[in-house]
Amino acid sequence: MKLTLQALFVAAVAAFTLNVQAAESKYDQCVADGDTIVKLAREKGATAARAYEQKTTVGECFAELSKIEATYGEKTLGLNPSYVMTPEDRAKWAKLFDSIDAKQYRGTPYLQAAYYFSK
């Protein structure tokens, strides 16, 4: 009996640890929403893309965008923030912008996917 309880406890701790590691950041959720919407528009059309229940709001995604920009402080005053960003941050920033556009059913990737969808 004692061995069984210990095994259950160990299994519960392991499952909890895996769930914590599997949790995505808001940035990842925003990008996943955008990618899913574009994929649905390409494969099933704009109606299916609009029916998708998004995990994050556009406001939450803009907050993530602001976090990236905030790391550069006053360097961005009067400039497009991408001018002073590292290439890695610029790529993340641009990907998040594309995702925000897709979440609002606009932007080149979404519009092309919806336009070229064929039944």
N, CA and C of each residue as an Amber inpcrd file, in Angstrom:
protein
   357
   0.8230000  -1.1930000   0.0000000   0.0000000   0.0000000   0.0000000
   0.8660000   1.2560000   0.0000000   1.9070000   1.2510000   0.8380000
   2.7680000   2.4220000   0.9280000   3.4750000   2.6840000  -0.4030000
   3.9010000   1.6370000  -1.0520000   4.5730000   1.7600000  -2.3370000
   3.6300000   2.3500000  -3.3930000   2.3810000   1.9680000  -3.3780000
   1.4010000   2.4710000  -4.3320000   1.1580000   3.9610000  -4.1270000
   1.0550000   4.3970000  -2.8940000   0.8520000   5.8150000  -2.6170000
   2.0630000   6.6350000  -3.0540000   3.2440000   6.0930000  -2.8190000
   4.4470000   6.7950000  -3.2540000   4.4810000   6.8990000  -4.7750000
   4.1080000   5.8430000  -5.4510000   4.0930000   5.8540000  -6.9160000
   3.0880000   6.8750000  -7.4340000   1.9310000   6.9520000  -6.8160000
   0.9250000   7.9410000  -7.2160000   1.4320000   9.3640000  -6.9870000
   2.0900000   9.5820000  -5.8670000   2.6220000  10.9090000  -5.5670000
   3.6830000  11.3130000  -6.5920000   4.5920000  10.3820000  -6.8930000
   5.6380000  10.6600000  -7.8840000   5.0170000  10.9420000  -9.2490000
   4.0180000  10.1750000  -9.6250000   3.3500000  10.3840000 -10.9160000
   2.6560000  11.7410000 -10.9570000   2.0360000  12.1430000  -9.8440000
   1.3540000  13.4440000  -9.7950000   2.3520000  14.5830000  -9.9100000
   3.4750000  14.4680000  -9.2320000   4.5080000  15.5070000  -9.3090000
   5.0630000  15.5910000 -10.7280000   5.2970000  14.4690000 -11.3520000
   5.8170000  14.4500000 -12.7240000   4.8230000  15.0800000 -13.6950000
   3.5470000  14.7740000 -13.5420000   2.5210000  15.3510000 -14.4250000
   2.4350000  16.8560000 -14.2320000   2.5030000  17.3090000 -12.9920000
   2.4550000  18.7490000 -12.7210000   3.6500000  19.4440000 -13.3460000
   4.8340000  18.8500000 -13.2180000   6.0450000  19.4340000 -13.7880000
   5.9340000  19.5450000 -15.2980000   5.4180000  18.5210000 -15.9480000
   5.2550000  18.5590000 -17.4040000   4.2550000  19.6250000 -17.8140000
   3.1780000  19.7950000 -17.0560000   2.1920000  20.8230000 -17.3790000
   2.7790000  22.2130000 -17.2410000   3.5990000  22.4370000 -16.2280000
   4.2190000  23.7430000 -16.0380000   5.1670000  24.0330000 -17.1910000
   5.9320000  23.0290000 -17.6130000   6.8660000  23.2250000 -18.7150000
   6.1400000  23.4360000 -20.0350000   4.9560000  22.8480000 -20.1860000
   4.2120000  22.9490000 -21.4350000   3.4800000  24.2800000 -21.5640000
   3.3690000  25.0270000 -20.4830000   2.6540000  26.3010000 -20.5250000
   3.3740000  27.2540000 -21.4740000   2.6080000  27.8850000 -22.3370000
   3.1740000  28.8110000 -23.3110000   3.1000000  30.2310000 -22.7750000
   4.0220000  31.0550000 -23.2250000   3.9720000  32.4670000 -22.8730000
   2.8780000  33.1380000 -23.7110000   2.5070000  34.3340000 -23.3160000
   1.5130000  35.0970000 -24.0900000   2.0210000  35.3150000 -25.5110000
   3.3240000  35.6010000 -25.6490000   3.8990000  35.7940000 -26.9790000
   3.6510000  34.5500000 -27.8330000   3.9660000  33.3760000 -27.2770000
   3.7830000  32.1290000 -28.0250000   2.3160000  31.8890000 -28.3710000
   1.4230000  32.2210000 -27.4480000  -0.0070000  32.0510000 -27.7030000
  -0.4740000  32.9980000 -28.8020000   0.0110000  34.2380000 -28.8030000
  -0.3700000  35.1960000 -29.8490000   0.0900000  34.7060000 -31.2190000
   1.3270000  34.2510000 -31.2860000   1.8730000  33.7500000 -32.5540000
   1.1170000  32.5020000 -33.0010000   0.8030000  31.6250000 -32.0470000
   0.0590000  30.4050000 -32.3900000  -1.3330000  30.7480000 -32.9200000
  -1.9980000  31.7250000 -32.3030000  -3.3090000  32.1620000 -32.7980000
  -3.2000000  32.6610000 -34.2330000  -2.2330000  33.5260000 -34.4840000
  -2.0630000  34.0650000 -35.8340000  -1.7720000  32.9760000 -36.8510000
  -0.8680000  32.0710000 -36.4950000  -0.5260000  30.9660000 -37.4100000
  -1.7310000  30.0720000 -37.6810000  -2.5120000  29.7940000 -36.6460000
  -3.6900000  28.9360000 -36.8010000  -4.7280000  29.5980000 -37.6940000
  -4.9310000  30.8830000 -37.5200000  -5.9140000  31.6050000 -38.3270000
  -5.4990000  31.5950000 -39.7930000  -4.2290000  31.8480000 -40.0760000
  -3.7480000  31.8200000 -41.4620000  -3.8760000  30.4110000 -42.0360000
  -3.5260000  29.3990000 -41.2490000  -3.6190000  28.0070000 -41.7180000
  -5.0680000  27.6290000 -42.0170000  -5.9820000  28.0230000 -41.1230000
  -7.3980000  27.7220000 -41.3630000  -7.9160000  28.4410000 -42.6040000
  -7.5050000  29.6880000 -42.7990000  -7.9370000  30.4340000 -43.9830000
  -7.4320000  29.7570000 -45.2580000  -6.2120000  29.2430000 -45.2080000
  -5.6260000  28.5800000 -46.3770000  -6.3090000  27.2460000 -46.6630000
  -6.6150000  26.4870000 -45.5810000  -7.1340000  25.1390000 -45.7760000
  -8.6520000  25.0460000 -45.8350000  -9.3500000  25.9100000 -45.0940000
 -10.8030000  25.7860000 -44.9960000 -11.5580000  27.0610000 -45.3170000
 -10.8500000  28.1570000 -45.5440000 -11.5060000  29.3940000 -45.9220000
 -11.6370000  30.3890000 -44.7740000 -12.0350000  31.6140000 -45.1360000
 -12.1340000  32.7100000 -44.1700000 -13.1970000  32.4530000 -43.1130000
 -14.2670000  31.7650000 -43.4790000 -15.3340000  31.4900000 -42.5110000
 -14.8080000  30.6240000 -41.3730000 -14.0300000  29.6090000 -41.6940000
 -13.4460000  28.7440000 -40.6650000 -12.4320000  29.5050000 -39.8240000
 -11.6650000  30.3780000 -40.4570000 -10.6760000  31.1690000 -39.7190000
 -11.3550000  32.0990000 -38.7160000 -12.4540000  32.6950000 -39.1330000
 -13.1730000  33.6080000 -38.2280000 -13.9000000  32.8620000 -37.1160000
 -14.1860000  31.5930000 -37.3290000 -14.8720000  30.7920000 -36.3080000
 -13.9100000  30.2840000 -35.2370000 -12.6150000  30.3580000 -35.4830000
 -11.6160000  29.8730000 -34.5300000 -11.6620000  30.6990000 -33.2420000
 -11.6960000  30.0050000 -32.1110000 -11.7080000  30.6850000 -30.8160000
 -10.2660000  30.9710000 -30.3960000  -9.9150000  32.2530000 -30.3790000
  -8.5470000  32.6610000 -30.0960000  -8.2260000  32.5540000 -28.6080000
  -6.9720000  32.2090000 -28.3070000  -6.5260000  32.0650000 -26.9230000
  -6.2150000  33.4080000 -26.2710000  -5.8740000  34.4010000 -27.0680000
  -5.4700000  35.7080000 -26.5390000  -6.2410000  36.8080000 -27.2480000
  -6.2620000  37.9740000 -26.6320000  -6.8930000  39.1370000 -27.2550000
  -5.8300000  39.9440000 -27.9950000  -6.2830000  40.8120000 -28.8570000
  -5.3600000  41.6780000 -29.5770000  -4.6420000  42.5950000 -28.5850000
  -5.3520000  43.0480000 -27.5640000  -4.7390000  43.9060000 -26.5410000
  -3.5940000  43.2200000 -25.8180000  -3.7680000  41.9360000 -25.5020000
  -2.6900000  41.1840000 -24.8440000  -1.4780000  41.0650000 -25.7600000
  -1.7340000  40.9090000 -27.0430000  -0.6330000  40.7930000 -27.9990000
   0.0880000  42.1300000 -28.1690000  -0.6650000  43.2210000 -28.1700000
  -0.0220000  44.5350000 -28.2270000   0.8100000  44.7870000 -26.9730000
   0.3750000  44.2740000 -25.8320000   1.1540000  44.4020000 -24.5960000
   2.4800000  43.6540000 -24.7350000   2.4530000  42.4920000 -25.3710000
   3.6880000  41.7420000 -25.6130000   4.6090000  42.5130000 -26.5610000
   4.0190000  43.1660000 -27.5380000   4.7880000  43.9900000 -28.4620000
   5.4620000  45.1330000 -27.7000000   4.7250000  45.7480000 -26.7960000
   5.2730000  46.8350000 -25.9850000   6.4110000  46.3550000 -25.0920000
   6.3210000  45.1280000 -24.5930000   7.4000000  44.5790000 -23.7620000
   8.6980000  44.4860000 -24.5530000   8.5890000  44.0510000 -25.8030000
   9.7910000  43.9470000 -26.6390000  10.3730000  45.3370000 -26.8700000
   9.5030000  46.2980000 -27.1790000   9.9680000  47.6610000 -27.4410000
  10.5330000  48.3140000 -26.1840000   9.9740000  47.9900000 -25.0220000
  10.4000000  48.6190000 -23.7760000  11.8400000  48.2690000 -23.4110000
  12.3410000  47.1620000 -23.8800000  13.7140000  46.7840000 -23.5520000
  14.7300000  47.7310000 -24.1750000  14.2980000  48.5430000 -25.1250000
  15.2050000  49.4750000 -25.7960000  15.0630000  50.9020000 -25.2880000
  14.1350000  51.1280000 -24.3740000  14.0010000  52.4230000 -23.7060000
  13.8620000  53.5930000 -24.6520000  14.6300000  54.6170000 -24.3660000
  14.5040000  55.8680000 -25.1190000  15.2130000  55.8390000 -26.4660000
  15.9000000  54.7640000 -26.7650000  16.5520000  54.6470000 -28.0790000
  15.5320000  54.6930000 -29.2100000  14.2800000  54.3400000 -28.9020000
  13.2640000  54.2520000 -29.9540000  12.4850000  55.5540000 -30.1370000
  12.7420000  56.5590000 -29.3160000  11.9940000  57.8120000 -29.4470000
  12.2250000  58.4300000 -30.8180000  11.1410000  58.6630000 -31.5270000
  11.2130000  59.2680000 -32.8450000  11.6690000  58.3230000 -33.9390000
  11.8600000  57.0670000 -33.6090000  12.3120000  56.0900000 -34.5910000
  11.3730000  54.9020000 -34.6110000  11.3960000  54.1980000 -35.7210000
  10.7420000  52.9010000 -35.7630000  11.5670000  51.9910000 -34.8570000
  10.9490000  51.3330000 -33.8700000  11.7310000  50.5090000 -32.9400000
  12.6140000  49.4640000 -33.6150000  12.2350000  49.0110000 -34.7890000
  13.0350000  47.9750000 -35.4520000  14.4250000  48.4830000 -35.8380000
  14.6050000  49.7850000 -35.9320000  15.9120000  50.3330000 -36.3030000
  16.9770000  50.0660000 -35.2460000  16.5850000  49.9660000 -33.9940000
  17.5670000  49.8110000 -32.9250000  17.5740000  48.4020000 -32.3230000
  16.6990000  47.5330000 -32.7910000  16.5890000  46.1870000 -32.2260000
  17.6790000  45.2620000 -32.7470000  17.9510000  44.2370000 -31.9520000
  18.8400000  43.1790000 -32.4220000  18.0730000  42.3850000 -33.4860000
  18.7670000  41.6750000 -34.3420000  18.0640000  40.8910000 -35.3630000
  17.0790000  39.8770000 -34.7730000  17.4270000  39.2800000 -33.6330000
  16.5300000  38.3020000 -33.0030000  15.2440000  38.9740000 -32.5290000
  15.3920000  40.1330000 -31.8510000  14.2090000  40.8530000 -31.3730000
  13.3820000  41.3940000 -32.5310000  14.0540000  41.8430000 -33.5870000
  13.3460000  42.3520000 -34.7640000  12.5020000  41.2480000 -35.3870000
  13.0310000  40.0320000 -35.4550000  12.2780000  38.9050000 -36.0170000
  11.0680000  38.5740000 -35.1450000  11.2610000  38.5480000 -33.8170000
  10.1460000  38.2800000 -32.9010000   9.0860000  39.3770000 -33.0210000
   9.5220000  40.6130000 -33.0830000   8.6440000  41.7830000 -33.1720000
   7.8210000  41.7230000 -34.4560000   8.4750000  41.4330000 -35.5740000
   7.7900000  41.3620000 -36.8650000   6.7950000  40.1960000 -36.8930000
   7.1970000  39.0510000 -36.3400000   6.3030000  37.8870000 -36.3000000
   5.0670000  38.2090000 -35.4660000   5.2570000  38.9150000 -34.3610000
   4.1270000  39.2880000 -33.5170000   3.2050000  40.2710000 -34.2430000
   3.7660000  41.2090000 -34.9950000   2.9420000  42.1270000 -35.7910000
   2.1050000  41.3650000 -36.8130000   2.7130000  40.4010000 -37.4960000
   1.9630000  39.5800000 -38.4600000   0.8420000  38.8120000 -37.7690000
   1.1160000  38.3130000 -36.5810000   0.0990000  37.5770000 -35.8330000
  -1.0490000  38.4770000 -35.4090000  -0.7280000  39.6850000 -34.9860000
  -1.7710000  40.6450000 -34.5930000  -2.6510000  40.9720000 -35.7920000
  -2.0390000  41.1680000 -36.9510000  -2.8270000  41.4200000 -38.1620000
  -3.7320000  40.2280000 -38.4820000  -3.1980000  39.0230000 -38.3920000
  -4.0000000  37.8270000 -38.6850000  -5.1490000  37.6880000 -37.6880000
  -4.9020000  38.0150000 -36.4270000  -5.9480000  37.9300000 -35.4070000
  -7.0850000  38.9100000 -35.7010000  -6.7830000  39.9490000 -36.4720000
  -7.8000000  40.9320000 -36.8570000  -8.2860000  40.6910000 -38.2900000
  -7.9000000  39.5490000 -38.8620000  -8.3200000  39.1290000 -40.2040000
  -7.8890000  40.1330000 -41.2680000  -6.6360000  40.5220000 -41.1720000
  -6.0430000  41.4060000 -42.1760000  -4.5510000  41.0990000 -42.2450000
  -3.8540000  41.7960000 -43.0600000  -2.4260000  41.5440000 -43.2300000
  -2.2050000  40.5990000 -44.4010000  -1.0420000  40.7070000 -45.0140000
  -0.7390000  39.9590000 -46.2280000  -0.8650000  38.4420000 -46.0720000
  -0.2730000  37.8150000 -45.0560000  -0.3910000  36.3520000 -44.9750000
  -1.8460000  35.8730000 -44.8810000  -2.6520000  36.5420000 -44.0600000
  -4.0560000  36.1280000 -43.9190000  -4.8360000  36.3830000 -45.2090000
  -4.6980000  37.5680000 -45.7650000  -5.4750000  37.9140000 -46.9530000
  -5.1180000  37.0220000 -48.1440000  -3.8490000  36.6980000 -48.3110000
  -3.4690000  35.7900000 -49.3880000  -4.0270000  34.3930000 -49.1540000
  -3.9670000  33.9300000 -47.9100000  -4.4780000  32.5990000 -47.6020000
  -5.9800000  32.5270000 -47.8720000  -6.7080000  33.5760000 -47.4660000
  -8.1550000  33.5790000 -47.6690000  -8.5050000  33.7490000 -49.1510000
  -7.7650000  34.5730000 -49.8570000  -8.0510000  34.8460000 -51.2650000
  -7.7930000  33.6070000 -52.1290000  -6.6940000  32.9060000 -51.8600000
  -6.3300000  31.7740000 -52.6970000  -6.9120000  30.4510000 -52.2260000
  -7.7550000  30.4900000 -51.1910000  -8.4240000  29.2770000 -50.7420000
  -9.2930000  28.7570000 -51.8560000  -9.1770000  27.4500000 -52.1120000
 -10.0510000  26.8430000 -53.1290000 -10.7720000  25.6720000 -52.4980000
 -12.0420000  25.5970000 -52.7530000 -12.8740000  24.5380000 -52.1710000
 -12.6270000  23.2240000 -52.8260000
